[in-house]
């Protein structure tokens, strides 16, 4: 017997304490380590990243008397942290979570959006005061979407680095190119350069592992067969059943910082009549929603348009294209799991 819920009926509340408590790797990366990351022998940069992060982890917590990194006292050219640049699906988040697990003491792990939400909840100064007590701050999916984020994050990173906090970020964009195609980034080069100056940048090469040797995404099912399929494939689990239009309407009402709590009861998502998203603001909200589904490993069973038609052609060639490609990749992986029984890697 399955329990049925509707995400479009949920309006979760999240306290500041819950935001702070949630700064840890998701269920999907709850037990990963450097040993569970399998570098592609054809891509030596992947093993190099493991080696660099392993060495970096060993130095965390070793601060000089002045409060700066021990690394700074040994090598003036050393920077506050590491920035992992690479395409989606090469294992950057796996490596970042492995680093988090390898380090003892106070540490935080969250997406870029979660840190900006934290500042919104606590205020800038209190956020700095809280995070400067941490030995390590991990920032996944680092990207700048607007001028406010640029100024905010450049200040935050600089103050945390000055306090001796070690920083590690992942992104699909090099630090100096953050914000390109999204706003007048050339007007914020000073702030962008401040961000870039906090990191040593390492490139991780490789193809999207979610597509290596795997079949194409399954065709959408008919709406009538969605729930019976989900009940048979996932007996006893809680199934969220929502029309795509109802779900997106609810995403517009709920702040993205609450999407993790929004999907909390769902073990499986049945999504009826998927359609192409035509508004940029909704597309960006769905990116965050898809990330939370993927974090929790929620299989998806869907009807309507296939997920490679989730965004318009204009969106797929615009400034946010990397975000949208990641979302399509993740939703496709979850659909394979929901409809074909393949584990979403």
Secondary structure, DSSP 8 states (H G I E B T S, - for coil): --EEE-GGG------HHHHHHT-S--GGGTT--TTT----TT-HHHHHHHHHHHHHHHHTT-B-TTSSBHHHHH-TT--SEEEEEE-TTSSHHHHHHHHHHH--SSEEEEEHHHHHHHHHHH-HHHHHHHHTT-SEEEEES----SHHHHHHHHHHHHHHHHTT-EEEEEESS-GGGTTTTTS-GGGGHHHHHHHHTTEEEEEE----GGGTT-------B-HHHHHHHHHHHTTTSEEEEEEHHHHHHHHHHS-GGGHHHHTTT-SEEEEEEE--B--HHHHHHHHHHHHHHHHHT-EEEEEES-GGGSB-HHHHTSTTHHHHHHHHHHHHHHHHHHHH-----
